[in-house]
Amino acid sequence: MRDIWASTKLLKQQMHLLPGRTAWSIQRQAGILKLGRKTRTPSLLYDRICILMKDKEARTAKEIAALIFASYTQTKRLLREACERGEFHIASYRPRPINGTPTVVYRKGKGRNAAMAPKMTLAERARKFRREADPVEYAFKRKQYTLNQKINQGKVKPDELTNAFFGRAQS
């Protein structure tokens, strides 16, 4: 079993060597024996990533995946593993255009990984929202929210005409 686990062939391609066992039972036994992760075949995708990143340009995993027409998830996994081996490093963190959360920017070669900026506290996020929001629209939404809360709590008495209009007339 140790030889099968150490080989680069897929586990399901070697199942005939262990008759009467399932792939799940072999993975479980490997975990009990503490064999670590299954050895993978060298990825052709990783070679394409290395060729693209030879120019030492800093790119995100999404940009790299788009340029080599590959899966974003697979690209991100390979880059993370390469960072752990020291073949790539995290050059910086770029804010996402949609929500501003930081995205990892990779660069080929050895180097120090950039430190991630501290996360904004809830109060900082609220201040930023109020700074960027339109004051008229924000005031309207607050009034609407307050009114809805009062209606839900039963503090605002419903209008008879409105109830009759929407079919909620009292008998």
C-alpha positions in Angstrom: 0.0 0.0 0.0 2.9 2.4 0.7 4.2 1.9 -2.8 0.8 2.6 -4.3 0.4 5.7 -2.1 3.9 7.0 -3.1 3.5 6.5 -6.9 2.3 9.3 -9.1 -0.5 7.2 -10.7 -4.0 7.9 -9.6 -5.3 5.7 -6.8 -8.3 4.4 -8.8 -6.0 3.3 -11.6 -4.2 1.0 -9.1 -7.2 -0.5 -7.4 -6.6 -3.9 -9.1 -3.5 -4.3 -7.0 -5.6 -4.3 -3.8 -8.6 -6.5 -4.5 -11.6 -6.3 -2.2 -10.9 -2.8 -1.0 -12.5 0.5 -2.0 -10.6 3.8 -2.7 -12.2 5.3 0.4 -10.9 2.5 2.7 -7.4 2.9 1.2 -7.4 6.6 1.9 -8.6 6.0 5.4 -5.8 3.4 6.0 -3.3 5.9 4.6 -4.5 8.4 7.1 -4.2 5.9 10.0 -0.6 5.2 8.8 0.1 8.9 8.5 1.4 8.7 5.0 0.6 12.3 4.2 -1.0 13.5 1.0 -1.1 11.3 -2.1 1.7 12.0 -4.5 0.3 13.7 -7.7 1.5 13.6 -11.2 3.3 16.7 -12.2 0.7 19.1 -13.5 0.8 20.4 -17.1 -1.1 23.4 -15.9 1.7 24.3 -13.5 4.1 24.2 -16.4 1.8 26.7 -18.3 1.7 28.9 -15.2 5.5 28.9 -15.0 5.8 29.8 -18.7 3.4 32.7 -18.3 5.0 34.0 -15.1 8.6 34.0 -16.5 8.2 37.8 -17.1 8.0 38.1 -13.2 4.9 40.3 -13.6 2.6 40.3 -10.6 -0.8 38.7 -11.3 -3.8 37.4 -9.4 -4.9 33.7 -9.7 -8.0 34.9 -11.6 -5.9 36.8 -14.2 -3.5 33.9 -14.6 -6.4 31.4 -15.1 -8.0 33.7 -17.7 -4.7 34.1 -19.6 -4.0 30.3 -19.8 -7.7 29.3 -20.2 -7.7 27.2 -17.0 -9.8 26.6 -13.9 -9.6 29.3 -11.3 -9.8 26.8 -8.4 -7.0 24.6 -9.8 -4.8 27.6 -10.6 -5.2 29.0 -7.1 -4.4 25.6 -5.6 -1.2 25.2 -7.7 -0.1 28.7 -6.9 -0.7 28.2 -3.1 1.3 25.0 -3.2 4.1 26.7 -5.2 4.2 29.5 -2.6 4.6 26.8 0.2 7.6 25.3 -1.8 9.1 28.8 -2.3 8.8 28.9 -6.1 6.4 31.8 -6.0 5.7 34.5 -3.5 2.9 36.8 -2.6 3.9 40.2 -4.0 0.9 42.1 -2.5 -2.8 42.2 -1.9 -5.1 44.0 -4.3 -8.7 45.0 -3.4 -11.4 43.3 -5.4 -13.4 45.8 -7.5 -16.7 44.5 -6.2 -16.4 44.5 -2.4 -12.9 45.6 -1.7 -11.8 42.4 0.0 -8.1 41.7 -0.5 -7.0 39.4 -3.4 -3.6 37.7 -3.4 -1.2 38.9 -6.1 1.5 36.3 -7.0 5.0 36.8 -8.5 7.4 34.1 -9.6 10.7 33.6 -7.7 11.8 33.7 -4.2 10.8 36.7 -2.0 9.1 37.7 1.1 5.3 37.3 1.3 3.5 40.5 1.7 1.7 41.1 4.9 -2.1 41.2 4.7 -3.6 44.5 5.8 -5.7 44.3 9.0 -9.4 43.8 8.5 -11.7 46.8 9.0 -13.7 46.8 12.2 -17.5 47.1 12.1 -17.3 50.7 13.1 -14.8 51.5 10.4 -16.9 49.8 7.8 -20.0 51.8 9.0 -18.1 55.1 8.8 -16.8 54.2 5.3 -20.4 53.4 4.2 -21.8 56.6 5.6 -19.0 58.6 3.9 -19.6 57.1 0.5 -23.4 56.9 0.6 -25.7 59.6 -0.8 -27.0 61.5 2.2 -30.5 62.0 0.8 -30.9 58.3 -0.2 -29.4 57.2 3.2 -31.8 59.4 5.1 -34.8 58.0 3.1 -33.7 54.4 3.7 -33.3 55.0 7.4 -36.8 56.5 7.7 -38.2 53.6 5.7 -36.4 51.0 7.9 -37.7 52.8 11.1 -41.2 52.8 9.7 -41.1 49.1 8.8 -39.8 48.3 12.3 -42.7 50.2 13.9 -45.2 48.5 11.6 -43.8 45.0 12.5 -43.9 45.9 16.3 -47.5 47.0 16.0 -46.8 50.6 17.0 -48.3 52.1 13.8 -52.1 51.6 13.5 -53.1 50.5 9.9 -55.2 52.9 7.9 -58.8 51.6 7.2 -58.8 52.8 3.6 -55.5 51.2 2.8 -56.6 47.9 4.5 -59.8 48.0 2.4 -57.8 48.7 -0.7 -55.6 45.6 -0.2 -58.4 43.4 1.0 -57.5 43.4 4.7 -60.7 45.0 5.9 -61.9 44.3 9.4 -65.4 42.9 9.7 
